[in-house]
Amino acid sequence: MTKPTTAELQAMDAAHYLHPFTDHKDLGARGTRIIARASGVHLWDSDGNRILDGMAGLWCVNIGYGRTELAEAAYRQMLELPYANSFFQCTNSPAVQLASAIAEQAPAHMNHVFFTGSGSEANDTVLRMVRRYWDLQGQPEKKTVIGRINGYHGSTVAGASLGGMAAMHEQGDLPIPGIVHIAQPYWYGEGGDMSEQEFGLWAARQLEEKILQVGTDKVAAFIAEPIQGAGGVIIPPSTYWPEIKRIVDKYGILLVVDEVICGFGRTGEWFGSQHFDLQPDLMPIAKGMTSGYLPMGGVIVGSRVADCLIDNGGEFFHGYTYSGHPVAAAVGLENLRILREEKIIDYARNEAAPYLQQKIAGLAEHPLVGEVRGMGMLGAFELVGNKATRERFPGKGAAGTLCRDMCILNGLVMRAVGDTMIMSPPLVIQPEEIDELFDKAWRSLNMAAKQLR
């Protein structure tokens, strides 16, 4: 069969395919970019253009593209058992083994996994599990979950409600009842005249204020990402998480740490919770669990919640057709084997991340860049019209959109969140590829500067 041309695919796309998070009228006018193949840290489009993927897909392709071992694991499992559900008192070997393998790498008190099909489904599960826990504790009035403004926990009704993205809330009459939000720990954008450490304490103490406002007898949990990803790679000040831990412990509420982005090596540890010395009750996971090769998510459940669900008996009326899908689980198992045996997280922590962060720091010299920040294999830089005052360019997000488009012209995928440029390359990126990434970033910044000035 003859392969369709780029133009034919673009026409079919415009006629039939509704994309996520997209202005479809604008996209139809532009025409989509058709990604045709990938290897290592690079993509090729249908016209043969080579692009360095500075976002690891959507924060997920941790071991890079083209690992035949994952394809072979999926093929073998499809031949043996392509599907099995986890209802009706049944299970399958890959799901059981994957749950065990994840528990080995998770914080010591977290030994159970509930599988889902995505990170959004994982956060839907969190909401159900949090409320079920308090029901079983004889405190059904404890239903309210506190999240953060500009946090991201998916785009389902529950996930988008738990997150604090204003644009998503405006389109869906969200959040649903029983979910409220506090300030994000975004010092550069919102810290005012406070020092970074002062601001970290202030932002954390908004949690205590909100608990008291809602009522200590009504608050069930606090949910947050270790580092805000889609919100702009916002790394909390060092004072933030210790104060959050104190408040959570003081009021006895559940701590949910969303590891969908940070999990499986992104911070240089298996989980961001380990980097920040957190003791979560629940950890939503996805993305890096299979390196994006197949859709899969889950919730790692701490002993406090797991013991309650198990010991109290009774059915937990929640689950998905694809919970513990054997093919996705087989791919996840192989992905974890590669991460462990090839010591990819060690490489990221000890070699790739230090070099990446050194190069990110160098971007501070560019006249458009007001702040740089990063941790592990995550990075961000803020585009400003005036470094001294942090004044942005006219047109909210226009500078970021322009810089993103210049990146694509130069063969680089980076994401714009407003006027913040963010990156999250595969953990396996090599030093010469990091050099390529930043050569293209500098070129893109220079091109954007010419138009913005």
C-alpha positions as CSV (number, residue, x, y, z in Angstrom):
1,M,0.0,0.0,0.0
2,T,1.3,3.4,-0.9
3,K,2.1,5.6,2.1
4,P,0.0,8.8,2.2
5,T,1.9,12.1,1.6
6,T,2.4,14.8,4.2
7,A,-0.3,16.8,2.5
8,E,-2.8,13.9,2.4
9,L,-2.2,13.2,6.1
10,Q,-2.6,16.8,7.0
11,A,-5.9,16.9,5.1
12,M,-7.1,13.7,6.9
13,D,-6.0,15.1,10.2
14,A,-8.0,18.4,9.7
15,A,-11.0,16.4,8.6
16,H,-11.2,13.8,11.3
17,Y,-8.7,14.1,14.2
18,L,-9.5,16.3,17.2
19,H,-6.2,16.9,19.1
20,P,-5.8,17.4,22.9
21,F,-5.2,21.0,24.1
22,T,-5.5,22.5,20.6
23,D,-7.1,25.4,18.9
24,H,-8.5,23.3,16.0
25,K,-9.3,26.3,13.7
26,D,-5.7,27.6,14.0
27,L,-4.2,24.1,13.6
28,G,-6.3,23.5,10.4
29,A,-5.0,26.7,8.9
30,R,-1.4,25.9,9.8
31,G,-1.4,22.2,9.0
32,T,-0.1,19.6,11.5
33,R,3.5,18.3,11.7
34,I,3.4,14.6,11.1
35,I,6.0,12.7,13.2
36,A,7.1,9.7,11.3
37,R,9.8,7.9,13.3
38,A,12.2,8.3,16.2
39,S,15.5,7.0,17.6
40,G,17.4,7.9,20.7
41,V,16.6,11.5,21.5
42,H,15.6,12.5,18.0
43,L,12.4,12.6,16.0
44,W,11.9,12.8,12.2
45,D,8.9,14.3,10.6
46,S,7.3,13.0,7.4
47,D,9.3,15.5,5.3
48,G,12.6,14.1,6.7
49,N,13.4,17.0,9.2
50,R,15.4,15.8,12.2
51,I,14.3,17.3,15.5
52,L,15.9,16.9,19.0
53,D,13.1,16.0,21.5
54,G,13.8,18.3,24.4
55,M,10.6,17.2,26.2
56,A,10.9,13.4,26.0
57,G,7.6,13.3,24.3
58,L,5.4,14.6,27.1
59,W,7.9,14.1,30.0
60,C,7.7,10.3,29.4
61,V,10.3,8.8,27.0
62,N,12.8,8.3,29.8
63,I,14.9,5.6,28.2
64,G,14.8,7.2,24.7
65,Y,13.2,6.1,21.5
66,G,13.9,2.9,19.5
67,R,14.5,0.4,22.3
68,T,13.5,-2.9,20.6
69,E,13.5,-4.7,23.9
70,L,10.2,-3.0,24.8
71,A,8.7,-3.8,21.4
72,E,9.7,-7.4,21.8
73,A,8.3,-7.6,25.4
74,A,5.0,-6.4,24.0
75,Y,5.0,-8.8,21.1
76,R,5.8,-11.8,23.3
77,Q,3.1,-10.9,25.8
78,M,0.5,-10.3,23.0
79,L,1.2,-13.8,21.7
80,E,0.8,-15.4,25.2
81,L,-1.9,-13.3,26.8
82,P,-3.0,-10.1,25.0
83,Y,-5.6,-9.1,27.5
84,A,-6.9,-10.1,30.9
85,N,-9.0,-8.1,33.3
86,S,-8.3,-7.7,37.0
87,F,-12.0,-8.1,38.0
88,F,-13.6,-11.3,39.1
89,Q,-10.8,-12.3,41.5
90,C,-8.3,-12.7,38.6
91,T,-4.9,-11.3,37.9
92,N,-2.0,-11.8,35.5
93,S,1.7,-12.5,35.9
94,P,3.1,-9.2,34.4
95,A,0.8,-7.0,36.5
96,V,1.7,-8.8,39.7
97,Q,5.4,-8.7,38.9
98,L,5.3,-5.0,37.9
99,A,3.5,-4.1,41.2
100,S,6.3,-5.9,43.1
101,A,9.0,-4.2,41.1
102,I,7.6,-0.8,41.6
103,A,7.2,-1.4,45.4
104,E,10.9,-2.3,45.5
105,Q,11.9,1.1,44.3
106,A,9.2,3.2,46.1
107,P,9.6,4.6,49.6
108,A,9.8,1.8,52.2
109,H,6.2,2.3,53.5
110,M,4.6,2.0,50.1
111,N,4.1,-1.6,49.0
112,H,0.8,-1.7,47.0
113,V,0.0,-0.5,43.5
114,F,-3.4,0.2,41.9
115,F,-3.1,0.2,38.1
116,T,-4.8,2.6,35.7
117,G,-4.6,3.5,32.1
118,S,-3.1,7.0,32.6
119,G,-2.0,9.7,35.0
120,S,-5.4,11.4,34.8
121,E,-7.1,8.1,35.7
122,A,-4.5,7.7,38.6
123,N,-5.7,11.0,40.0
124,D,-9.3,10.1,39.6
125,T,-8.4,7.0,41.6
126,V,-6.7,9.2,44.3
127,L,-9.9,11.1,44.9
128,R,-12.0,7.9,45.2
129,M,-9.4,6.3,47.5
130,V,-8.9,9.3,49.7
131,R,-12.7,9.6,50.3
132,R,-13.1,5.8,50.8
133,Y,-10.3,5.9,53.4
134,W,-12.0,8.5,55.5
135,D,-15.3,6.7,55.2
136,L,-13.7,3.6,56.6
137,Q,-12.2,5.6,59.4
138,G,-15.7,6.7,60.4
139,Q,-15.2,10.2,59.3
140,P,-17.2,10.5,56.0
141,E,-17.4,14.3,56.4
142,K,-13.6,14.5,55.6
143,K,-14.0,14.9,51.9
144,T,-12.2,18.1,50.9
145,V,-9.0,17.8,49.0
146,I,-6.6,20.9,48.8
147,G,-4.6,21.4,45.6
148,R,-2.5,24.2,44.3
149,I,-3.2,27.0,41.9
150,N,-1.5,26.2,38.6
151,G,-0.9,22.6,39.6
152,Y,-1.6,19.9,37.0
153,H,-3.1,16.5,37.8
154,G,-4.7,15.6,34.4
155,S,-7.6,16.7,32.3
156,T,-10.4,14.4,33.4
157,V,-13.2,16.0,35.5
158,A,-11.6,14.9,38.8
159,G,-8.0,15.4,37.5
160,A,-8.7,18.9,36.2
161,S,-10.5,19.8,39.4
162,L,-7.6,18.6,41.6
163,G,-5.3,20.7,39.4
164,G,-5.5,24.5,39.5
165,M,-5.3,25.5,35.9
166,A,-7.7,28.5,35.5
167,A,-8.3,28.0,31.7
168,M,-9.4,24.4,32.3
169,H,-11.7,25.3,35.1
170,E,-13.4,28.0,33.0
171,Q,-14.3,25.6,30.3
172,G,-15.7,22.8,32.5
173,D,-17.5,24.5,35.4
174,L,-14.7,23.2,37.6
175,P,-13.6,22.4,40.2
176,I,-16.2,19.9,41.3
177,P,-17.4,20.4,44.9
178,G,-15.0,19.4,47.7
179,I,-11.8,20.6,46.0
180,V,-10.1,23.9,46.9
181,H,-6.7,25.5,46.1
182,I,-3.9,27.4,47.6
183,A,-1.0,29.5,46.2
184,Q,1.8,27.8,44.2
185,P,5.4,28.1,45.4
186,Y,6.4,30.2,42.3
187,W,8.9,32.6,43.8
188,Y,10.1,34.3,40.6
189,G,6.7,35.1,39.3
190,E,4.8,35.7,42.6
191,G,7.3,36.2,45.4
192,G,7.2,39.9,45.4
193,D,9.7,41.5,47.8
194,M,10.1,38.3,49.9
195,S,13.3,36.3,49.8
196,E,13.0,32.9,48.3
197,Q,13.1,31.2,51.7
198,E,10.6,33.6,53.2
199,F,8.3,33.0,50.2
200,G,8.6,29.2,50.6
201,L,7.4,29.4,54.2
202,W,4.6,31.8,53.2
203,A,3.4,29.5,50.4
204,A,3.5,26.4,52.6
205,R,1.6,28.1,55.4
206,Q,-1.3,28.8,53.0
207,L,-2.1,25.1,53.5
208,E,-2.6,25.6,57.2
209,E,-4.7,28.7,56.6
210,K,-6.9,26.8,54.2
211,I,-7.3,23.8,56.5
212,L,-8.5,26.1,59.3
213,Q,-10.8,28.0,56.8
214,V,-12.4,24.8,55.5
215,G,-12.5,23.1,58.9
216,T,-10.1,20.5,60.3
217,D,-13.0,18.0,60.4
218,K,-13.6,18.4,56.7
219,V,-10.1,18.3,55.0
220,A,-9.1,14.9,53.8
221,A,-5.8,15.4,51.9
222,F,-3.3,17.7,50.2
223,I,-2.2,17.0,46.7
224,A,0.9,18.5,44.9
225,E,3.6,17.6,42.5
226,P,7.1,17.5,43.9
227,I,8.1,20.0,41.1
228,Q,5.3,21.5,39.1
229,G,5.7,20.3,35.6
230,A,3.1,21.6,33.2
231,G,2.8,24.7,35.4
232,G,6.3,25.8,34.3
233,V,8.9,23.5,36.1
234,I,8.3,25.4,39.3
235,I,10.8,24.2,41.9
236,P,9.7,25.0,45.4
237,P,12.1,26.9,47.7
238,S,14.0,24.7,50.2
239,T,11.8,25.9,53.0
240,Y,8.6,24.7,51.3
241,W,8.3,20.9,51.7
242,P,9.6,20.7,55.3
243,E,6.9,23.1,56.3
244,I,4.2,21.2,54.3
245,K,5.3,18.0,56.0
246,R,4.9,19.7,59.4
247,I,1.4,20.9,58.6
248,V,0.2,17.6,57.1
249,D,1.4,15.8,60.2
250,K,-0.1,18.3,62.6
251,Y,-3.6,17.9,61.2
252,G,-3.3,14.2,60.2
253,I,-4.5,14.7,56.7
254,L,-3.3,12.4,53.8
255,L,-0.4,13.6,51.6
256,V,-0.7,12.9,47.9
257,V,2.5,13.5,45.9
258,D,1.8,13.4,42.2
259,E,4.8,11.6,40.7
260,V,3.4,11.3,37.1
261,I,6.2,13.5,35.8
262,C,8.9,13.2,38.5
263,G,8.6,9.4,38.9
264,F,11.1,6.9,37.4
265,G,14.2,9.0,37.4
266,R,13.3,12.5,36.3
267,T,14.8,14.2,39.4
268,G,17.8,11.8,39.6
269,E,16.1,9.6,42.1
270,W,13.5,6.9,41.4
271,F,10.8,9.3,42.7
272,G,10.7,13.0,43.5
273,S,9.4,12.1,47.0
274,Q,12.8,10.5,47.7
275,H,14.6,13.6,46.6
276,F,12.5,15.8,48.9
277,D,12.4,13.3,51.8
278,L,8.6,13.0,51.7
279,Q,6.4,10.3,53.1
280,P,3.4,10.3,50.9
281,D,0.2,8.3,51.5
282,L,-0.5,8.1,47.8
283,M,1.7,8.6,44.7
284,P,0.0,8.8,41.3
285,I,2.4,7.4,38.6
286,A,2.4,7.0,34.8
287,K,4.6,8.3,31.9
288,G,8.1,7.1,32.8
289,M,6.7,3.7,34.1
290,T,6.6,2.5,30.5
291,S,8.7,5.3,29.0
292,G,5.6,6.2,27.1
293,Y,5.8,3.1,24.9
294,L,2.3,2.0,26.0
295,P,-0.3,3.9,28.0
296,M,-0.3,2.9,31.7
297,G,-0.7,4.6,35.1
298,G,-1.2,3.8,38.7
299,V,-1.2,4.8,42.3
300,I,1.4,3.6,44.7
301,V,-0.4,3.2,48.0
302,G,1.2,3.7,51.4
303,S,0.6,1.3,54.3
304,R,-1.7,3.8,56.1
305,V,-4.3,3.7,53.3
306,A,-3.6,0.2,52.0
307,D,-4.0,-1.4,55.4
308,C,-7.2,0.4,56.0
309,L,-8.7,-0.7,52.6
310,I,-7.6,-4.3,53.2
311,D,-8.3,-4.8,56.9
312,N,-11.7,-3.2,56.9
313,G,-13.0,-5.5,54.1
314,G,-15.8,-4.6,51.8
315,E,-15.7,-3.9,48.1
316,F,-14.0,-0.8,46.8
317,F,-16.3,0.0,43.8
318,H,-13.6,1.5,41.5
319,G,-11.5,0.2,38.6
320,Y,-10.9,0.2,34.9
321,T,-11.2,-2.2,32.0
322,Y,-7.4,-1.8,31.4
323,S,-6.3,-1.9,35.1
324,G,-3.1,-4.1,35.1
325,H,-3.2,-4.7,31.3
326,P,-0.8,-7.6,30.7
327,V,0.9,-6.1,27.6
328,A,1.4,-2.7,29.2
329,A,2.6,-4.3,32.4
330,A,5.1,-6.5,30.4
331,V,6.5,-3.3,28.8
332,G,6.7,-1.6,32.2
333,L,8.6,-4.5,33.6
334,E,11.1,-4.5,30.8
335,N,11.4,-0.7,31.1
336,L,12.2,-1.0,34.8
337,R,14.7,-3.7,34.1
338,I,16.5,-1.4,31.6
339,L,16.5,1.5,34.1
340,R,18.0,-0.7,36.8
341,E,20.5,-2.9,34.8
342,E,21.8,-0.1,32.6
343,K,21.9,2.3,35.7
344,I,20.2,5.0,33.7
345,I,19.0,6.9,36.7
346,D,22.5,6.8,38.1
347,Y,23.8,8.2,34.8
348,A,21.1,10.9,34.8
349,R,21.9,11.9,38.4
350,N,25.7,11.8,38.2
351,E,26.5,12.8,34.6
352,A,23.6,14.0,32.4
353,A,21.9,16.2,35.0
354,P,25.0,18.1,36.2
355,Y,25.9,18.9,32.6
356,L,22.3,19.8,31.7
357,Q,22.0,22.1,34.7
358,Q,25.4,23.8,33.9
359,K,24.1,24.5,30.4
360,I,20.8,25.8,31.7
361,A,22.6,28.2,34.0
362,G,24.5,29.6,31.1
363,L,21.2,30.8,29.5
364,A,21.0,33.4,32.2
365,E,23.5,35.5,30.1
366,H,21.0,35.9,27.3
367,P,19.3,39.3,27.2
368,L,15.8,37.8,27.0
369,V,16.2,35.5,30.0
370,G,15.2,36.7,33.4
371,E,15.6,33.5,35.5
372,V,16.9,30.0,34.9
373,R,16.1,27.1,37.1
374,G,16.3,23.3,37.0
375,M,16.7,20.1,38.9
376,G,17.7,16.7,37.7
377,M,16.5,16.3,34.1
378,L,14.1,19.3,34.3
379,G,14.8,22.9,33.4
380,A,13.1,26.2,32.7
381,F,13.9,29.8,31.8
382,E,11.8,32.9,32.0
383,L,11.5,35.3,29.0
384,V,11.3,38.9,30.1
385,G,11.5,42.3,28.5
386,N,13.3,43.8,31.4
387,K,15.6,41.7,33.6
388,A,15.8,44.1,36.5
389,T,12.0,44.6,36.9
390,R,10.9,41.1,35.6
391,E,8.5,42.9,33.3
392,R,7.1,40.6,30.6
393,F,6.7,41.3,26.9
394,P,3.3,42.6,25.7
395,G,0.7,40.0,24.9
396,K,0.5,37.2,27.5
397,G,2.5,34.2,26.3
398,A,3.3,35.8,23.0
399,A,7.1,35.7,23.6
400,G,7.0,32.1,24.7
401,T,4.9,31.1,21.6
402,L,7.4,32.9,19.4
403,C,10.4,31.2,21.0
404,R,8.7,27.8,20.8
405,D,8.1,28.3,17.1
406,M,11.8,29.4,16.6
407,C,12.9,26.2,18.4
408,I,10.9,24.1,15.9
409,L,12.4,25.9,13.0
410,N,15.8,25.1,14.4
411,G,15.0,21.4,14.9
412,L,14.3,21.4,18.7
413,V,11.2,20.6,20.7
414,M,10.8,22.8,23.8
415,R,7.5,23.7,25.4
416,A,6.2,27.2,26.2
417,V,4.1,27.7,29.4
418,G,3.1,31.3,29.0
419,D,6.5,33.1,28.7
420,T,8.3,30.3,30.4
421,M,10.3,27.8,28.3
422,I,10.6,24.4,29.7
423,M,12.6,21.2,28.9
424,S,12.6,17.6,30.0
425,P,14.8,15.5,27.7
426,P,15.2,11.7,27.8
427,L,17.3,10.6,30.7
428,V,19.7,8.9,28.3
429,I,20.7,12.1,26.5
430,Q,24.5,12.3,25.9
431,P,26.7,15.3,26.5
432,E,27.1,16.0,22.7
433,E,23.3,15.9,22.4
434,I,22.9,18.3,25.3
435,D,25.3,20.6,23.5
436,E,23.1,20.3,20.4
437,L,20.0,21.1,22.5
438,F,21.5,24.4,23.9
439,D,23.1,25.4,20.6
440,K,19.6,25.3,19.1
441,A,18.1,27.0,22.1
442,W,20.6,29.9,21.9
443,R,19.9,30.2,18.1
444,S,16.2,30.2,18.8
445,L,16.5,32.9,21.5
446,N,18.5,35.1,19.2
447,M,15.9,34.7,16.4
448,A,13.1,35.5,18.9
449,A,15.0,38.5,20.3
450,K,15.2,40.1,16.8
451,Q,11.5,40.0,16.4
452,L,10.7,41.0,20.0
453,R,13.0,44.0,20.1
